[in-house]
Amino acid sequence: NAGVTQTPKFQVLKTGQSMTLQCAQDMNHEYMSWYRQDPGMGLRLIHYSVGAGITDQGEVPNGYNVSRSTTEDFPLRLLSAAPSQTSVYFCASSYSWASREQYFGPGTRLTVT
Amino acid sequence: DAKTTQPTSMDCAEGRAANLPCNHSTISGNEYVYWYRQIHSQGPQYIIHGLKNNETNEMASLIITEDRKSSTLILPHATLRDTAVYYCIDKSYGQNFVFGPGTRLSVLP
């Protein structure tokens, strides 16, 4: 199993550009989520999904969209990038929302200039 | 915001036990205690969890006080590879994980 994969690893955007961060898992996990991590801080939940076709907002959803058309994929869309969205983005998955263990991807480091 | 409080940083000598404390002042009866760690810039990694009883696995031991208001993660023989940020979280089934700033553990040679 590849586990949780994220692409790209690094990305530089100009203010106002849009892009999609990709996240995929091959463990047949129902629950998937996106976090952002700013320097010296913990992870903050952006959006999550408890199954295909179901998504919900986390703590910091503004400026981001998600969809979950398949169990495997959970892309995160930045609609109009802003410097405040410069961060490291982590995708995670678990068997279900109640699972004790989340598996995290390697992260995407995004810089918005 | 995170519901737990942890020291910002700690040092530990290589080969010694690392004891990382966590306060769970608002924990409720159906909430479990979880510990994760994040090595350098990687994604966080699950370590251990418990409800009331002390727990041990191949990575660490978890001690939870009787009133459940505090917990301690114990790495019995810390190595340089254990240098990381450690997060304690309390949550119930169906809640999302909330990661605070954690404790930065430095294992010194």
Interface residues (C-beta under 8 A of the other chain):
Chain A: V4 S33 Y35 G40 M41 G42 L43 R44 L45 Y48 G58 E59 V88 F90 A92 W97 A98 R100 E101 Q102 Y103 F104 G105 P106 G107 R109
Chain B: A2 Y32 Y34 S41 Q42 G43 P44 Q45 Y46 H49 Y87 Y93 G94 N96 F97 V98 F99 G100 P101 G102
